[in-house]
């Protein structure tokens, strides 16, 4: 059994994805639905997935919850809500009462787009994060490398909240640089309430010429820092299709983790995601 802990869907006739701009992202400017994903996921041996938000609008999360309720493939949803709103606890409770609300497992915000590198440390944000913890949910971090120190500080301040680092914090794979990303990653991993996803790496490399050898220093650093019990596989479909097919992403991950034992692979491909997201 395999869990894909990170993928998206969107329908441009329902809502624009305003982050899909420029020629490099043009291939993503079409609809991607579960009907497109399911045959590829099943062919790769994936039987459960986590569906992750893409835009910071309140209407999206209820839609994702309804999709989860209607499709066996989706076992959990990471949604979005405004962490800074005064009634955040009530809003989280409302979301869980919606159709499919039991599939809500976590919350995410596009911190990578926030100009303040310490956005996570703001008082209003911290109150929202505390409410996420109180609701029994986790918090996904989509950040850039320079924001990792704030992630560690937030995680240290909120030990009851599990922080899930998406895409390993987007390391600078295309340039081949490893510092200060590696040092920041290790500092985050030193906190017991943090886990990370082996996801989104092929698009942080050169999409046209990435290799597993080029990814290996970064995945090795993650394995050394977190260990397979605190790592999970994610495809980042359909964003990954800018650089690789669903099958190619899965094959690269298998190659990069081929040195793990059977129990370690089981953790990385199923156990960690099932535990962290309560699938």
TORMI-655746 format. One record per atom (N, C-alpha, C): atom name; y, z, x negated. Coordinates in nm, 3 decimals. Example, Ala and Ser with C-alpha at 12.3 -4.5 7.8 and 13.67 -1.06 7.14 Angstrom:
% residues 2
N	-0.569	0.780	-1.319
CA	-0.450	0.780	-1.230
C	-0.330	0.780	-1.320
N	-0.225	0.708	-1.285
CA	-0.106	0.714	-1.367
C	0.003	0.787	-1.290
This chain:
% residues 279
N	-0.119	0.000	-0.083
CA	0.000	0.000	0.000
C	0.125	0.000	-0.087
N	0.224	-0.077	-0.047
CA	0.348	-0.088	-0.123
C	0.467	-0.074	-0.030
N	0.566	0.003	-0.074
CA	0.691	0.017	-0.002
C	0.800	-0.059	-0.078
N	0.871	-0.146	-0.008
CA	0.993	-0.207	-0.061
C	1.108	-0.118	-0.016
N	1.164	-0.041	-0.109
CA	1.260	0.063	-0.074
C	1.404	0.013	-0.062
N	1.424	-0.118	-0.068
CA	1.563	-0.165	-0.062
C	1.570	-0.313	-0.026
N	1.614	-0.340	0.095
CA	1.645	-0.479	0.133
C	1.749	-0.478	0.243
N	1.800	-0.595	0.273
CA	1.907	-0.611	0.372
C	1.870	-0.720	0.472
N	1.942	-0.724	0.582
CA	1.943	-0.838	0.675
C	2.086	-0.852	0.726
N	2.119	-0.974	0.767
CA	2.247	-0.993	0.835
C	2.246	-1.122	0.916
N	2.332	-1.123	1.016
CA	2.348	-1.237	1.106
C	2.497	-1.266	1.112
N	2.537	-1.377	1.052
CA	2.679	-1.410	1.043
C	2.741	-1.444	1.177
N	2.657	-1.473	1.278
CA	2.712	-1.497	1.411
C	2.749	-1.366	1.480
N	2.694	-1.256	1.432
CA	2.728	-1.123	1.486
C	2.846	-1.064	1.410
N	2.842	-1.079	1.275
CA	2.945	-1.016	1.192
C	2.953	-1.084	1.058
N	3.073	-1.106	1.012
CA	3.091	-1.162	0.878
C	3.051	-1.059	0.773
N	3.001	-1.109	0.663
CA	2.975	-1.026	0.546
C	3.087	-1.057	0.446
N	3.194	-0.978	0.452
CA	3.315	-1.016	0.381
C	3.302	-1.005	0.229
N	3.191	-0.950	0.182
CA	3.169	-0.941	0.037
C	3.108	-1.070	-0.019
N	3.062	-1.157	0.069
CA	3.002	-1.283	0.023
C	3.114	-1.385	0.004
N	3.172	-1.383	-0.115
CA	3.283	-1.472	-0.146
C	3.258	-1.542	-0.279
N	3.319	-1.657	-0.297
CA	3.310	-1.729	-0.423
C	3.185	-1.814	-0.433
N	3.188	-1.913	-0.521
CA	3.075	-2.007	-0.532
C	2.945	-1.942	-0.575
N	2.953	-1.836	-0.653
CA	2.831	-1.774	-0.702
C	2.747	-1.712	-0.591
N	2.813	-1.669	-0.484
CA	2.742	-1.605	-0.373
C	2.720	-1.699	-0.255
N	2.761	-1.824	-0.270
CA	2.752	-1.918	-0.157
C	2.612	-1.928	-0.097
N	2.505	-1.924	-0.177
CA	2.371	-1.932	-0.117
C	2.339	-1.820	-0.019
N	2.413	-1.710	-0.025
CA	2.389	-1.598	0.067
C	2.465	-1.613	0.198
N	2.550	-1.714	0.207
CA	2.631	-1.729	0.327
C	2.553	-1.801	0.435
N	2.448	-1.737	0.481
CA	2.369	-1.781	0.595
C	2.298	-1.658	0.651
N	2.228	-1.676	0.761
CA	2.159	-1.563	0.823
C	2.030	-1.531	0.748
N	2.003	-1.403	0.733
CA	1.876	-1.356	0.677
C	1.823	-1.248	0.771
N	1.707	-1.273	0.829
CA	1.649	-1.179	0.924
C	1.512	-1.132	0.883
N	1.459	-1.038	0.960
CA	1.326	-0.985	0.931
C	1.219	-1.092	0.945
N	1.242	-1.192	1.030
CA	1.145	-1.301	1.043
C	1.135	-1.382	0.914
N	1.244	-1.386	0.838
CA	1.242	-1.455	0.708
C	1.172	-1.369	0.603
N	1.196	-1.239	0.610
CA	1.142	-1.149	0.509
C	0.994	-1.121	0.527
N	0.950	-1.103	0.650
CA	0.816	-1.050	0.673
C	0.704	-1.129	0.607
N	0.699	-1.262	0.618
CA	0.589	-1.332	0.552
C	0.589	-1.316	0.400
N	0.708	-1.311	0.341
CA	0.715	-1.293	0.196
C	0.671	-1.153	0.156
N	0.714	-1.054	0.234
CA	0.676	-0.917	0.204
C	0.525	-0.898	0.220
N	0.471	-0.947	0.329
CA	0.327	-0.931	0.352
C	0.247	-1.000	0.242
N	0.291	-1.119	0.202
CA	0.221	-1.192	0.096
C	0.223	-1.116	-0.035
N	0.326	-1.034	-0.056
CA	0.338	-0.955	-0.178
C	0.269	-0.819	-0.167
N	0.202	-0.794	-0.054
CA	0.133	-0.667	-0.035
C	0.222	-0.554	0.011
N	0.342	-0.586	0.055
CA	0.435	-0.484	0.106
C	0.408	-0.462	0.254
N	0.386	-0.337	0.291
CA	0.358	-0.309	0.432
C	0.463	-0.221	0.499
N	0.557	-0.166	0.420
CA	0.666	-0.087	0.476
C	0.791	-0.111	0.393
N	0.906	-0.106	0.459
CA	1.032	-0.130	0.389
C	1.138	-0.031	0.433
N	1.243	-0.024	0.352
CA	1.364	0.052	0.386
C	1.479	-0.049	0.398
N	1.539	-0.053	0.514
CA	1.648	-0.145	0.545
C	1.780	-0.077	0.516
N	1.864	-0.140	0.435
CA	1.986	-0.076	0.383
C	2.111	-0.148	0.434
N	2.212	-0.071	0.464
CA	2.339	-0.123	0.515
C	2.404	-0.220	0.416
N	2.493	-0.304	0.470
CA	2.566	-0.399	0.385
C	2.717	-0.391	0.401
N	2.764	-0.345	0.517
CA	2.908	-0.344	0.542
C	2.949	-0.208	0.598
N	3.077	-0.174	0.576
CA	3.127	-0.043	0.617
C	3.192	-0.051	0.754
N	3.110	-0.082	0.854
CA	3.157	-0.082	0.993
C	3.058	0.001	1.075
N	3.107	0.079	1.172
CA	3.018	0.169	1.245
C	2.916	0.099	1.332
N	2.943	-0.028	1.369
CA	2.851	-0.097	1.459
C	2.719	-0.136	1.392
N	2.719	-0.148	1.259
CA	2.600	-0.200	1.192
C	2.482	-0.104	1.199
N	2.505	0.025	1.177
CA	2.393	0.119	1.170
C	2.312	0.123	1.298
N	2.372	0.132	1.417
CA	2.289	0.126	1.538
C	2.206	-0.002	1.549
N	2.261	-0.113	1.502
CA	2.185	-0.238	1.505
C	2.063	-0.231	1.413
N	2.081	-0.171	1.295
CA	1.969	-0.160	1.201
C	1.862	-0.066	1.257
N	1.904	0.041	1.323
CA	1.809	0.135	1.382
C	1.727	0.066	1.492
N	1.793	-0.016	1.571
CA	1.722	-0.088	1.677
C	1.623	-0.187	1.617
N	1.660	-0.252	1.507
CA	1.566	-0.342	1.440
C	1.444	-0.267	1.390
N	1.467	-0.149	1.333
CA	1.355	-0.068	1.283
C	1.262	-0.030	1.397
N	1.317	0.004	1.512
CA	1.235	0.044	1.625
C	1.151	-0.072	1.678
N	1.199	-0.195	1.654
CA	1.132	-0.313	1.711
C	1.037	-0.382	1.613
N	1.036	-0.342	1.486
CA	0.956	-0.411	1.386
C	0.873	-0.312	1.305
N	0.744	-0.336	1.300
CA	0.654	-0.247	1.227
C	0.683	-0.243	1.077
N	0.740	-0.350	1.024
CA	0.761	-0.357	0.880
C	0.861	-0.252	0.832
N	0.966	-0.227	0.911
CA	1.073	-0.136	0.869
C	1.035	0.007	0.902
N	1.028	0.090	0.798
CA	0.989	0.230	0.816
C	1.106	0.326	0.807
N	1.219	0.276	0.757
CA	1.336	0.363	0.743
C	1.463	0.282	0.728
N	1.575	0.346	0.759
CA	1.707	0.282	0.752
C	1.801	0.371	0.673
N	1.875	0.310	0.582
CA	1.988	0.375	0.517
C	2.113	0.313	0.577
N	2.185	0.389	0.655
CA	2.299	0.336	0.728
C	2.432	0.376	0.667
N	2.537	0.346	0.740
CA	2.672	0.383	0.696
C	2.742	0.457	0.808
N	2.819	0.557	0.772
CA	2.918	0.617	0.859
C	3.028	0.672	0.770
N	3.143	0.695	0.826
CA	3.258	0.741	0.748
C	3.239	0.887	0.710
N	3.210	0.912	0.585
CA	3.187	1.049	0.538
C	3.310	1.137	0.552
N	3.426	1.076	0.555
CA	3.550	1.155	0.554
C	3.597	1.193	0.694
N	3.529	1.146	0.798
CA	3.573	1.178	0.934
C	3.552	1.326	0.961
N	3.640	1.390	1.036
CA	3.625	1.535	1.061
C	3.496	1.570	1.133
N	3.451	1.484	1.223
CA	3.331	1.513	1.301
C	3.206	1.450	1.246
N	3.189	1.447	1.115
CA	3.078	1.376	1.054
C	2.943	1.433	1.099
N	2.930	1.563	1.111
CA	2.803	1.622	1.153
C	2.765	1.575	1.293
N	2.862	1.572	1.383
CA	2.835	1.526	1.519
C	2.798	1.378	1.519
N	2.863	1.299	1.435
CA	2.833	1.156	1.429
C	2.691	1.132	1.378
N	2.648	1.207	1.278
CA	2.511	1.192	1.229
C	2.411	1.230	1.338
N	2.441	1.333	1.412
CA	2.353	1.373	1.522
C	2.350	1.264	1.630
N	2.465	1.203	1.658
CA	2.469	1.096	1.758
C	2.384	0.978	1.715
N	2.394	0.940	1.588
CA	2.315	0.827	1.539
C	2.166	0.854	1.555
N	2.124	0.976	1.533
CA	1.981	1.007	1.541
C	1.932	1.013	1.685
N	2.024	1.017	1.779
CA	1.986	1.016	1.921
C	1.982	0.875	1.979
N	2.026	0.777	1.903
CA	2.026	0.638	1.949
C	1.884	0.581	1.950
N	1.861	0.469	2.019
CA	1.732	0.401	2.008
C	1.701	0.370	1.862
N	1.586	0.415	1.815
CA	1.550	0.398	1.675
C	1.611	0.502	1.584
N	1.677	0.602	1.640
CA	1.747	0.701	1.558
C	1.657	0.779	1.464
N	1.530	0.791	1.499
CA	1.438	0.863	1.411
C	1.414	0.789	1.280
N	1.452	0.662	1.275
CA	1.435	0.583	1.152
C	1.550	0.605	1.053
N	1.655	0.674	1.094
CA	1.767	0.699	1.002
C	1.721	0.798	0.895
N	1.722	0.754	0.772
CA	1.673	0.835	0.660
C	1.782	0.868	0.559
N	1.888	0.789	0.556
CA	1.992	0.812	0.457
C	2.121	0.745	0.495
N	2.225	0.775	0.418
CA	2.359	0.719	0.436
C	2.402	0.658	0.303
N	2.481	0.550	0.312
CA	2.534	0.487	0.191
C	2.676	0.438	0.217
N	2.753	0.436	0.112
CA	2.889	0.382	0.116
C	2.908	0.296	-0.009
N	2.985	0.190	0.002
CA	3.010	0.102	-0.113
C	3.106	0.169	-0.210
N	3.056	0.271	-0.278
CA	3.138	0.342	-0.376
C	3.182	0.248	-0.487
N	3.100	0.146	-0.517
CA	3.135	0.051	-0.623
C	3.269	-0.018	-0.597
N	3.310	-0.024	-0.471
CA	3.436	-0.090	-0.436
C	3.555	0.005	-0.433
N	3.530	0.134	-0.450
CA	3.639	0.231	-0.446
C	3.714	0.229	-0.581
N	3.847	0.216	-0.579
CA	3.922	0.213	-0.706
C	3.921	0.345	-0.781
N	3.901	0.454	-0.710
CA	3.899	0.586	-0.774
C	3.759	0.611	-0.830
N	3.742	0.620	-0.962
CA	3.609	0.641	-1.018
C	3.549	0.776	-0.980
N	3.633	0.867	-0.930
CA	3.585	0.999	-0.888
C	3.592	1.015	-0.736
N	3.577	0.906	-0.664
CA	3.581	0.910	-0.517
C	3.480	1.010	-0.462
N	3.362	1.017	-0.522
CA	3.258	1.107	-0.474
C	3.296	1.253	-0.485
N	3.397	1.284	-0.566
CA	3.435	1.422	-0.590
C	3.550	1.468	-0.502
N	3.604	1.377	-0.421
CA	3.711	1.416	-0.330
C	3.663	1.523	-0.232
N	3.752	1.611	-0.191
CA	3.713	1.719	-0.101
C	3.656	1.670	0.031
N	3.720	1.567	0.090
CA	3.672	1.519	0.219
C	3.537	1.450	0.206
N	3.516	1.381	0.094
CA	3.387	1.316	0.071
C	3.279	1.421	0.049
N	3.311	1.522	-0.028
CA	3.212	1.627	-0.054
C	3.171	1.698	0.076
N	3.265	1.719	0.166
CA	3.229	1.778	0.295
C	3.134	1.687	0.371
N	3.159	1.557	0.364
CA	3.070	1.463	0.430
C	2.932	1.461	0.368
N	2.927	1.467	0.236
CA	2.797	1.471	0.168
C	2.720	1.597	0.205
N	2.789	1.708	0.217
CA	2.724	1.832	0.258
C	2.665	1.820	0.398
N	2.736	1.748	0.486
CA	2.685	1.726	0.621
C	2.560	1.639	0.619
N	2.557	1.540	0.530
CA	2.438	1.456	0.515
C	2.318	1.541	0.473
N	2.341	1.632	0.379
CA	2.234	1.722	0.336
C	2.189	1.811	0.451
N	2.284	1.866	0.526
CA	2.252	1.956	0.636
C	2.170	1.883	0.743
N	2.193	1.754	0.758
CA	2.119	1.674	0.857
C	1.980	1.636	0.808
N	1.946	1.671	0.684
CA	1.815	1.637	0.631
C	1.803	1.493	0.586
N	1.916	1.429	0.561
CA	1.917	1.291	0.515
C	1.943	1.287	0.365
N	1.923	1.169	0.305
CA	1.953	1.150	0.163
C	2.077	1.062	0.151
N	2.129	1.051	0.030
CA	2.249	0.970	0.007
C	2.221	0.867	-0.101
N	2.233	0.739	-0.064
CA	2.217	0.630	-0.159
C	2.347	0.603	-0.232
N	2.338	0.587	-0.362
CA	2.453	0.560	-0.447
C	2.453	0.415	-0.489
N	2.551	0.339	-0.444
CA	2.571	0.204	-0.497
C	2.700	0.208	-0.578
N	2.684	0.216	-0.710
CA	2.795	0.242	-0.801
C	2.785	0.151	-0.922
N	2.895	0.148	-0.997
CA	2.900	0.078	-1.124
C	2.884	0.180	-1.237
N	2.852	0.135	-1.358
CA	2.824	0.230	-1.466
C	2.933	0.333	-1.491
N	3.059	0.292	-1.480
CA	3.167	0.388	-1.510
C	3.178	0.497	-1.404
N	3.110	0.479	-1.290
CA	3.114	0.580	-1.184
C	2.997	0.679	-1.193
N	2.905	0.656	-1.286
CA	2.788	0.743	-1.298
C	2.824	0.889	-1.331
N	2.922	0.916	-1.416
CA	2.956	1.057	-1.440
C	2.995	1.132	-1.313
N	3.067	1.068	-1.223
CA	3.103	1.133	-1.097
C	2.980	1.155	-1.011
N	2.883	1.064	-1.019
CA	2.758	1.082	-0.945
C	2.688	1.209	-0.992
N	2.681	1.227	-1.123
CA	2.615	1.345	-1.178
C	2.688	1.472	-1.137
N	2.820	1.468	-1.139
CA	2.897	1.587	-1.101
C	2.876	1.619	-0.953
N	2.873	1.516	-0.869
CA	2.850	1.538	-0.726
C	2.710	1.594	-0.702
N	2.612	1.539	-0.771
CA	2.475	1.585	-0.753
C	2.459	1.730	-0.799
N	2.527	1.767	-0.906
CA	2.521	1.904	-0.955
C	2.586	2.000	-0.855
N	2.691	1.954	-0.789
CA	2.763	2.039	-0.695
C	2.692	2.053	-0.561
N	2.599	1.960	-0.532
CA	2.530	1.960	-0.402
C	2.379	1.955	-0.425
N	2.320	2.063	-0.474
CA	2.179	2.061	-0.511
C	2.083	2.042	-0.394
N	2.131	2.064	-0.271
CA	2.043	2.047	-0.154
C	2.038	1.903	-0.106
N	2.120	1.817	-0.162
CA	2.123	1.677	-0.122
C	2.053	1.592	-0.227
N	1.961	1.507	-0.182
CA	1.895	1.412	-0.272
C	1.981	1.288	-0.284
N	2.015	1.252	-0.407
CA	2.093	1.131	-0.436
C	1.998	1.023	-0.488
N	2.007	0.906	-0.429
CA	1.922	0.792	-0.466
C	2.009	0.686	-0.532
N	1.987	0.662	-0.659
CA	2.067	0.564	-0.733
C	2.013	0.424	-0.711
N	2.088	0.341	-0.642
CA	2.048	0.203	-0.618
C	2.069	0.119	-0.744
N	1.977	0.029	-0.770
CA	1.991	-0.073	-0.875
C	2.017	-0.014	-1.014
N	1.969	0.109	-1.035
CA	1.987	0.179	-1.163
C	2.135	0.189	-1.204
N	2.225	0.186	-1.105
CA	2.367	0.195	-1.139
C	2.422	0.067	-1.197
N	2.358	-0.045	-1.170
CA	2.405	-0.178	-1.212
C	2.436	-0.187	-1.362
N	2.335	-0.170	-1.446
CA	2.358	-0.178	-1.591
C	2.406	-0.316	-1.633
N	2.477	-0.325	-1.746
CA	2.533	-0.453	-1.792
C	2.427	-0.539	-1.863
N	2.327	-0.582	-1.788
CA	2.214	-0.653	-1.847
C	2.257	-0.787	-1.904
N	2.347	-0.856	-1.834
CA	2.388	-0.990	-1.879
C	2.449	-0.987	-2.019
N	2.521	-0.879	-2.052
CA	2.584	-0.869	-2.183
C	2.492	-0.808	-2.288
N	2.384	-0.745	-2.241
CA	2.292	-0.679	-2.333
C	2.337	-0.541	-2.378
N	2.452	-0.496	-2.329
CA	2.500	-0.363	-2.367
C	2.416	-0.255	-2.300
N	2.398	-0.143	-2.370
CA	2.319	-0.033	-2.314
C	2.397	0.098	-2.306
N	2.503	0.108	-2.381
CA	2.587	0.228	-2.378
C	2.726	0.193	-2.325
N	2.785	0.286	-2.249
CA	2.741	0.424	-2.223
C	2.646	0.438	-2.104
N	2.601	0.324	-2.049
CA	2.514	0.332	-1.930
C	2.393	0.422	-1.953
N	2.324	0.406	-2.066
CA	2.203	0.484	-2.089
C	2.233	0.634	-2.091
N	2.339	0.672	-2.160
CA	2.375	0.814	-2.167
C	2.409	0.868	-2.029
N	2.483	0.792	-1.951
CA	2.519	0.836	-1.815
C	2.396	0.844	-1.726
N	2.304	0.748	-1.740
CA	2.182	0.750	-1.660
C	2.100	0.875	-1.690
N	2.086	0.906	-1.816
CA	2.008	1.025	-1.854
C	2.071	1.153	-1.802
N	2.203	1.159	-1.802
CA	2.271	1.278	-1.750
C	2.245	1.294	-1.601
N	2.245	1.184	-1.528
CA	2.216	1.190	-1.385
C	2.071	1.230	-1.363
N	1.981	1.169	-1.438
CA	1.838	1.196	-1.422
C	1.801	1.339	-1.459
N	1.884	1.406	-1.538
CA	1.857	1.544	-1.576
C	1.867	1.639	-1.458
N	1.927	1.593	-1.349
CA	1.941	1.676	-1.229
C	1.821	1.653	-1.138
N	1.757	1.760	-1.092
CA	1.631	1.743	-1.018
C	1.645	1.680	-0.881
N	1.766	1.678	-0.825
CA	1.787	1.621	-0.692
C	1.831	1.476	-0.698
N	1.790	1.404	-0.802
CA	1.824	1.262	-0.815
C	1.698	1.179	-0.834
N	1.699	1.061	-0.775
CA	1.594	0.961	-0.793
C	1.664	0.826	-0.808
N	1.588	0.723	-0.840
CA	1.651	0.592	-0.863
C	1.558	0.480	-0.818
N	1.619	0.365	-0.798
CA	1.544	0.246	-0.756
C	1.542	0.142	-0.867
N	1.422	0.091	-0.895
CA	1.409	-0.029	-0.977
C	1.436	-0.147	-0.884
N	1.560	-0.183	-0.872
CA	1.603	-0.286	-0.777
C	1.728	-0.352	-0.829
N	1.755	-0.472	-0.780
CA	1.882	-0.538	-0.808
C	1.907	-0.576	-0.951
N	1.804	-0.579	-1.034
CA	1.827	-0.602	-1.177
C	1.837	-0.749	-1.212
N	1.765	-0.835	-1.142
CA	1.769	-0.978	-1.179
C	1.908	-1.036	-1.158
N	1.984	-0.981	-1.067
CA	2.120	-1.032	-1.045
C	2.223	-0.963	-1.134
N	2.185	-0.856	-1.202
CA	2.273	-0.798	-1.303
C	2.253	-0.869	-1.437
N	2.139	-0.935	-1.453
CA	2.116	-1.023	-1.568
C	2.182	-1.157	-1.538
N	2.165	-1.253	-1.626
CA	2.211	-1.389	-1.598
C	2.116	-1.449	-1.495
N	2.163	-1.478	-1.373
CA	2.072	-1.524	-1.270
C	1.995	-1.650	-1.307
N	2.052	-1.732	-1.394
CA	1.987	-1.858	-1.428
C	1.889	-1.846	-1.543
N	1.897	-1.737	-1.619
CA	1.814	-1.733	-1.740
C	1.754	-1.595	-1.768
N	1.741	-1.511	-1.668
CA	1.688	-1.378	-1.689
C	1.540	-1.385	-1.727
N	1.498	-1.285	-1.800
CA	1.357	-1.272	-1.839
C	1.316	-1.127	-1.824
N	1.186	-1.104	-1.811
CA	1.139	-0.965	-1.805
C	1.169	-0.894	-1.937
N	1.166	-0.967	-2.047
CA	1.197	-0.905	-2.176
C	1.342	-0.855	-2.178
N	1.432	-0.930	-2.114
CA	1.570	-0.888	-2.109
C	1.592	-0.767	-2.019
N	1.507	-0.753	-1.918
CA	1.518	-0.639	-1.827
C	1.454	-0.513	-1.885
N	1.358	-0.531	-1.974
CA	1.273	-0.420	-2.017
C	1.349	-0.300	-2.076
N	1.450	-0.321	-2.162
CA	1.519	-0.202	-2.216
C	1.578	-0.113	-2.108
N	1.618	-0.172	-1.998
CA	1.681	-0.097	-1.891
C	1.577	-0.028	-1.803
N	1.468	-0.098	-1.774
CA	1.363	-0.034	-1.696
C	1.292	0.074	-1.778
N	1.277	0.050	-1.908
CA	1.218	0.153	-1.994
C	1.306	0.279	-1.996
N	1.437	0.260	-2.004
CA	1.528	0.375	-2.003
C	1.515	0.453	-1.873
N	1.499	0.380	-1.763
CA	1.484	0.448	-1.633
C	1.352	0.523	-1.626
N	1.245	0.461	-1.675
CA	1.115	0.528	-1.673
C	1.117	0.653	-1.760
N	1.182	0.643	-1.875
CA	1.190	0.758	-1.964
C	1.277	0.869	-1.904
N	1.382	0.831	-1.833
CA	1.477	0.929	-1.781
C	1.426	0.995	-1.653
N	1.378	0.915	-1.558
CA	1.338	0.967	-1.428
C	1.187	0.991	-1.418
N	1.108	0.906	-1.483
CA	0.963	0.911	-1.464
C	0.925	0.845	-1.333
N	0.802	0.795	-1.321
CA	0.762	0.721	-1.201
C	0.765	0.804	-1.074
N	0.754	0.937	-1.085
CA	0.759	1.021	-0.965
C	0.898	1.028	-0.904
N	0.999	0.978	-0.976
CA	1.136	0.978	-0.924
C	1.196	0.838	-0.931
N	1.109	0.739	-0.931
CA	1.152	0.600	-0.925
C	1.081	0.530	-0.810
N	1.147	0.430	-0.754
CA	1.085	0.352	-0.647
C	1.123	0.205	-0.661
N	1.031	0.119	-0.621
CA	1.053	-0.025	-0.626
C	1.135	-0.071	-0.507
N	1.231	-0.161	-0.532
CA	1.305	-0.225	-0.424
C	1.332	-0.370	-0.460
N	1.322	-0.459	-0.364
CA	1.341	-0.602	-0.391
C	1.487	-0.643	-0.398
N	1.573	-0.574	-0.323
CA	1.712	-0.615	-0.301
C	1.719	-0.755	-0.240
N	1.619	-0.790	-0.161
CA	1.623	-0.915	-0.084
C	1.728	-0.903	0.025
N	1.805	-1.005	0.058
CA	1.801	-1.140	0.001
C	1.896	-1.162	-0.117
N	1.966	-1.057	-0.161
CA	2.057	-1.074	-0.274
C	1.981	-1.124	-0.396
N	1.858	-1.078	-0.412
CA	1.777	-1.120	-0.527
C	1.756	-1.270	-0.532
N	1.764	-1.338	-0.415
CA	1.736	-1.482	-0.413
C	1.839	-1.563	-0.490
N	1.950	-1.500	-0.530
CA	2.044	-1.568	-0.619
C	1.981	-1.596	-0.754
N	1.877	-1.516	-0.790
CA	1.817	-1.528	-0.922
C	1.666	-1.548	-0.918
N	1.600	-1.507	-0.810
CA	1.454	-1.508	-0.808
C	1.405	-1.500	-0.665
N	1.283	-1.548	-0.643
CA	1.220	-1.533	-0.513
C	1.170	-1.391	-0.496
N	1.134	-1.358	-0.374
CA	1.078	-1.227	-0.347
C	0.954	-1.205	-0.434
N	0.869	-1.305	-0.441
CA	0.746	-1.293	-0.520
C	0.777	-1.275	-0.668
N	0.876	-1.345	-0.718
CA	0.911	-1.333	-0.860
C	0.966	-1.195	-0.894
N	1.044	-1.137	-0.804
CA	1.094	-1.002	-0.826
C	0.979	-0.904	-0.833
N	0.885	-0.917	-0.740
CA	0.770	-0.829	-0.741
C	0.686	-0.845	-0.866
N	0.666	-0.969	-0.909
CA	0.587	-0.993	-1.029
C	0.654	-0.936	-1.153
N	0.786	-0.952	-1.162
CA	0.860	-0.896	-1.276
C	0.844	-0.745	-1.280
N	0.855	-0.681	-1.165
CA	0.840	-0.535	-1.161
C	0.701	-0.494	-1.206
N	0.600	-0.569	-1.164
CA	0.462	-0.537	-1.204
C	0.447	-0.549	-1.356
N	0.506	-0.652	-1.413
CA	0.497	-0.670	-1.557
C	0.569	-0.557	-1.631
N	0.683	-0.519	-1.580
CA	0.763	-0.417	-1.646
C	0.702	-0.277	-1.636
N	0.613	-0.260	-1.540
CA	0.549	-0.129	-1.522
C	0.400	-0.134	-1.551
N	0.356	-0.237	-1.619
CA	0.212	-0.256	-1.642
C	0.153	-0.147	-1.731
N	0.235	-0.079	-1.807
CA	0.185	0.027	-1.894
C	0.161	0.158	-1.824
N	0.195	0.168	-1.696
CA	0.175	0.292	-1.622
C	0.030	0.306	-1.579
N	-0.013	0.429	-1.562
CA	-0.144	0.455	-1.506
C	-0.146	0.433	-1.357
N	-0.265	0.436	-1.299
CA	-0.280	0.407	-1.156
C	-0.200	0.505	-1.070
N	-0.204	0.633	-1.102
CA	-0.130	0.731	-1.023
C	0.020	0.713	-1.037
N	0.065	0.674	-1.157
CA	0.208	0.651	-1.178
C	0.255	0.529	-1.101
N	0.174	0.423	-1.100
CA	0.210	0.304	-1.023
C	0.213	0.335	-0.873
N	0.119	0.416	-0.828
CA	0.117	0.454	-0.686
C	0.243	0.529	-0.648
N	0.292	0.613	-0.739
CA	0.417	0.685	-0.712
C	0.534	0.588	-0.703
N	0.544	0.500	-0.799
CA	0.658	0.410	-0.806
C	0.659	0.311	-0.688
N	0.542	0.266	-0.647
CA	0.537	0.163	-0.543
C	0.517	0.217	-0.403
N	0.489	0.346	-0.390
CA	0.474	0.400	-0.256
C	0.515	0.546	-0.246
N	0.464	0.629	-0.334
CA	0.477	0.773	-0.318
C	0.620	0.823	-0.319
N	0.699	0.778	-0.416
CA	0.836	0.828	-0.427
C	0.917	0.791	-0.302
N	0.912	0.666	-0.260
CA	0.988	0.623	-0.143
C	0.940	0.695	-0.018
N	0.808	0.711	-0.002
CA	0.755	0.779	0.116
C	0.804	0.923	0.122
N	0.807	0.988	0.007
CA	0.850	1.129	0.003
C	1.000	1.142	0.023
N	1.076	1.065	-0.053
CA	1.222	1.079	-0.050
C	1.281	1.042	0.085
N	1.230	0.933	0.142
CA	1.281	0.885	0.271
C	1.202	0.936	0.390
N	1.101	1.019	0.365
CA	1.021	1.075	0.473
C	0.970	0.964	0.565
N	0.904	0.866	0.504
CA	0.856	0.752	0.582
C	0.728	0.785	0.657
